[in-house]
């Protein structure tokens, strides 16, 4: 299995900002996304194949992810 790439998209304040990080497995990729995305979007890639698009929503009492 290849290393997974986590593409973190810019925030509302700076929509052009983006970073990419690597992870060894899906659990680590999700943890990296959770730590590094305050509110916004990220994608998990395996090579050229997108595995998931993630949108983090911060609620008043809880944070949740929408995965597509």
Kinemage of the C-alpha trace (Angstrom):
@kinemage 1
@onewidth
@group {chain A} dominant
@subgroup {mainchain}
@vectorlist {calphas} color= white
{ca unk a 1} P 0.000 0.000 0.000
{ca unk a 2} L 1.239 3.469 -0.859
{ca unk a 3} L 1.446 6.243 1.640
{ca unk a 4} L -1.792 8.184 1.731
{ca unk a 5} L -1.804 11.925 1.049
{ca unk a 6} L -4.047 14.271 3.019
{ca unk a 7} L -4.795 17.459 1.083
{ca unk a 8} L -6.040 20.169 3.431
{ca unk a 9} L -7.788 23.044 1.702
{ca unk a 10} L -7.655 26.693 2.718
{ca unk a 11} L -9.909 28.278 5.280
{ca unk a 12} L -12.555 30.947 4.737
{ca unk a 13} L -9.924 33.577 5.643
{ca unk a 14} L -7.376 32.256 3.116
{ca unk a 15} L -9.090 30.038 0.506
{ca unk a 16} L -5.932 29.727 -1.606
{ca unk a 17} L -3.897 28.192 1.205
{ca unk a 18} L -3.472 24.424 0.997
{ca unk a 19} L -1.116 21.864 2.452
{ca unk a 20} L -0.498 18.173 1.830
{ca unk a 21} L 0.671 15.676 4.449
{ca unk a 22} L 1.393 11.954 4.288
{ca unk a 23} L 0.112 9.071 6.406
{ca unk a 24} L 0.819 5.345 6.512
{ca unk a 25} L -2.810 4.254 6.919
{ca unk a 26} L -6.401 5.529 6.900
{ca unk a 27} L -6.654 5.822 10.702
{ca unk a 28} L -3.569 8.030 10.794
{ca unk a 29} L -4.845 10.055 7.820
{ca unk a 30} L -8.118 10.768 9.633
{ca unk a 31} L -6.247 11.753 12.799
{ca unk a 32} L -3.986 14.113 10.834
{ca unk a 33} L -7.025 15.707 9.188
{ca unk a 34} L -8.813 16.083 12.527
{ca unk a 35} L -5.804 17.788 14.123
{ca unk a 36} L -4.994 20.088 11.189
{ca unk a 37} L -8.433 21.169 9.946
{ca unk a 38} L -10.088 23.745 12.177
{ca unk a 39} L -13.197 24.072 10.052
{ca unk a 40} L -13.214 23.281 6.373
{ca unk a 41} L -12.320 20.570 3.896
{ca unk a 42} L -9.707 17.917 3.280
{ca unk a 43} L -9.258 15.008 0.889
{ca unk a 44} L -7.533 11.671 1.351
{ca unk a 45} L -5.713 10.317 -1.709
{ca unk a 46} L -4.038 7.007 -2.514
{ca unk a 47} L -1.824 7.922 -5.451
{ca unk a 48} L -4.139 9.407 -8.097
{ca unk a 49} L -7.316 7.931 -6.543
{ca unk a 50} L -9.323 10.065 -4.122
{ca unk a 51} L -10.549 7.866 -1.288
{ca unk a 52} L -12.628 10.450 0.579
{ca unk a 53} L -13.612 14.092 0.710
{ca unk a 54} L -14.020 15.357 4.262
{ca unk a 55} L -15.844 18.457 5.504
{ca unk a 56} L -15.408 19.403 9.155
{ca unk a 57} L -18.283 21.236 10.801
{ca unk a 58} L -17.836 22.848 14.182
{ca unk a 59} L -21.011 22.926 16.190
{ca unk a 60} L -21.804 24.689 19.422
{ca unk a 61} L -21.376 21.517 21.474
{ca unk a 62} L -19.679 19.115 19.101
{ca unk a 63} L -17.637 18.813 15.943
{ca unk a 64} L -18.595 16.377 13.223
{ca unk a 65} L -17.263 15.293 9.842
{ca unk a 66} L -19.223 14.816 6.630
{ca unk a 67} L -17.558 12.191 4.446
{ca unk a 68} L -18.289 11.820 0.733
